[in-house]
Amino acid sequence: MPTLNVEIKQLVAGDDYHRRLTIDRSLSNFASGAVLDKAWLTVKSQEDDTDANALFQKAITASEVVGTGHIENTGSGDVDPIIRFDLTPANTRAIGSTKRFYDVQIKIATSDFIYTVEKGSIVCTGEITITDT
């Protein structure tokens, strides 16, 4: 079962932000022995925008990618998987002070099934100091 109607509001445009989620195996259609293969964070202006028109989309695997994130724990050994998405200053500026919509989806390695684990809205407050260095 996904977590719906999440509101992320305590962000400042231009800041880095790390979204870490622990996925409850019992609620996410994880069979015993299954591991997480891939995950996506998609942020859109409107929920019905196509992925091609998203403000941005982050795709993560077990390999760390700076500015994107990674699967910190795939769920091997039947533990709850942990994923982390890294939003850069450019990402939080793209979100801006207008309410945007996002979801997080995961893919299990042993299947082609994709599950939404979180869905909600995200908004940033304006920045005062504007710097990237």
C-alpha positions as CSV (number, residue, x, y, z in Angstrom):
1,M,0.0,0.0,0.0
2,P,1.4,3.4,-0.9
3,T,1.6,6.3,1.5
4,L,-0.6,9.0,-0.1
5,N,-1.2,12.7,0.3
6,V,2.3,13.3,1.7
7,E,3.2,17.0,2.0
8,I,6.8,18.1,1.8
9,K,6.9,21.8,2.8
10,Q,10.0,22.5,4.9
11,L,12.3,23.2,1.9
12,V,14.1,26.3,0.7
13,A,14.6,26.7,-3.0
14,G,18.3,26.5,-3.9
15,D,19.1,24.1,-1.0
16,D,20.2,20.5,-1.3
17,Y,17.6,18.0,0.0
18,H,17.9,14.2,0.6
19,R,14.7,12.2,0.7
20,R,15.3,8.8,2.5
21,L,12.6,6.2,2.6
22,T,12.4,2.9,4.3
23,I,10.0,0.6,2.4
24,D,7.9,-1.6,4.6
25,R,8.1,-5.1,2.9
26,S,4.8,-6.1,4.4
27,L,3.0,-3.3,2.6
28,S,4.8,-3.2,-0.7
29,N,4.1,-6.6,-2.4
30,F,7.6,-7.9,-1.6
31,A,7.9,-11.6,-1.7
32,S,10.3,-13.3,0.6
33,G,13.8,-13.2,-0.9
34,A,12.9,-10.4,-3.4
35,V,15.2,-7.4,-3.7
36,L,14.8,-3.9,-5.0
37,D,16.3,-3.2,-8.4
38,K,15.4,0.4,-9.3
39,A,13.4,3.3,-8.0
40,W,12.2,6.6,-9.4
41,L,11.3,10.0,-8.0
42,T,9.3,12.1,-10.5
43,V,8.3,15.8,-9.8
44,K,5.7,17.4,-12.0
45,S,3.8,20.7,-12.3
46,Q,0.5,18.9,-12.8
47,E,-0.2,15.3,-11.8
48,D,-1.3,14.4,-15.4
49,D,1.8,15.8,-17.1
50,T,3.7,13.2,-19.0
51,D,7.0,12.0,-17.6
52,A,8.7,13.7,-20.6
53,N,7.2,17.0,-19.3
54,A,8.2,16.5,-15.7
55,L,10.2,19.1,-13.9
56,F,12.7,16.4,-13.2
57,Q,12.9,12.6,-12.7
58,K,15.6,10.8,-10.7
59,A,16.2,7.1,-11.3
60,I,18.3,5.2,-8.8
61,T,19.9,1.8,-8.5
62,A,22.3,0.3,-5.9
63,S,25.1,2.4,-7.5
64,E,25.7,5.8,-5.8
65,V,25.3,8.7,-8.3
66,V,26.1,12.1,-6.9
67,G,23.2,14.5,-7.1
68,T,20.8,11.6,-7.8
69,G,21.0,9.2,-4.9
70,H,20.9,5.4,-4.6
71,I,19.3,2.3,-3.1
72,E,21.1,2.1,0.2
73,N,19.8,-1.3,1.1
74,T,18.1,-3.5,-1.6
75,G,16.2,-5.6,1.0
76,S,18.5,-8.6,0.8
77,G,18.0,-11.0,3.6
78,D,14.3,-9.9,3.9
79,V,15.1,-6.6,5.6
80,D,13.2,-3.5,4.6
81,P,14.8,-1.7,1.7
82,I,16.1,1.9,2.1
83,I,16.3,4.3,-0.8
84,R,17.6,7.9,-1.0
85,F,17.0,10.6,-3.6
86,D,19.3,13.6,-3.7
87,L,17.7,16.9,-4.8
88,T,20.2,19.5,-6.0
89,P,19.9,23.3,-5.7
90,A,18.7,23.3,-9.3
91,N,16.0,20.8,-8.5
92,T,14.7,22.7,-5.5
93,R,14.7,25.9,-7.6
94,A,12.7,24.1,-10.3
95,I,10.1,23.2,-7.6
96,G,9.9,26.8,-6.5
97,S,7.1,28.2,-4.4
98,T,4.3,26.7,-6.4
99,K,2.8,23.4,-5.2
100,R,4.2,20.5,-7.3
101,F,3.3,16.9,-7.4
102,Y,5.6,13.9,-7.0
103,D,5.6,10.1,-6.6
104,V,8.2,7.5,-5.8
105,Q,8.0,4.2,-7.6
106,I,10.1,1.0,-7.1
107,K,10.8,-2.1,-9.2
108,I,11.5,-5.5,-7.7
109,A,14.5,-7.3,-9.3
110,T,12.7,-10.6,-9.9
111,S,9.7,-9.2,-11.7
112,D,8.6,-6.5,-14.1
113,F,6.1,-5.1,-11.6
114,I,6.4,-1.4,-10.6
115,Y,4.8,-0.2,-7.4
116,T,4.1,3.4,-6.2
117,V,5.3,3.6,-2.6
118,E,4.7,7.3,-1.9
119,K,2.7,10.1,-3.6
120,G,2.1,13.7,-2.6
121,S,3.0,17.3,-3.0
122,I,6.1,19.3,-2.6
123,V,6.7,23.1,-2.3
124,C,9.7,25.3,-1.5
125,T,9.9,28.7,0.1
126,G,12.0,31.3,-1.6
127,E,15.7,31.6,-1.1
128,I,17.5,34.7,0.2
129,T,21.2,34.0,-0.5
130,I,21.6,32.7,-4.1
131,T,24.9,30.8,-4.4
132,D,26.1,27.4,-5.6
133,T,29.7,27.7,-4.3
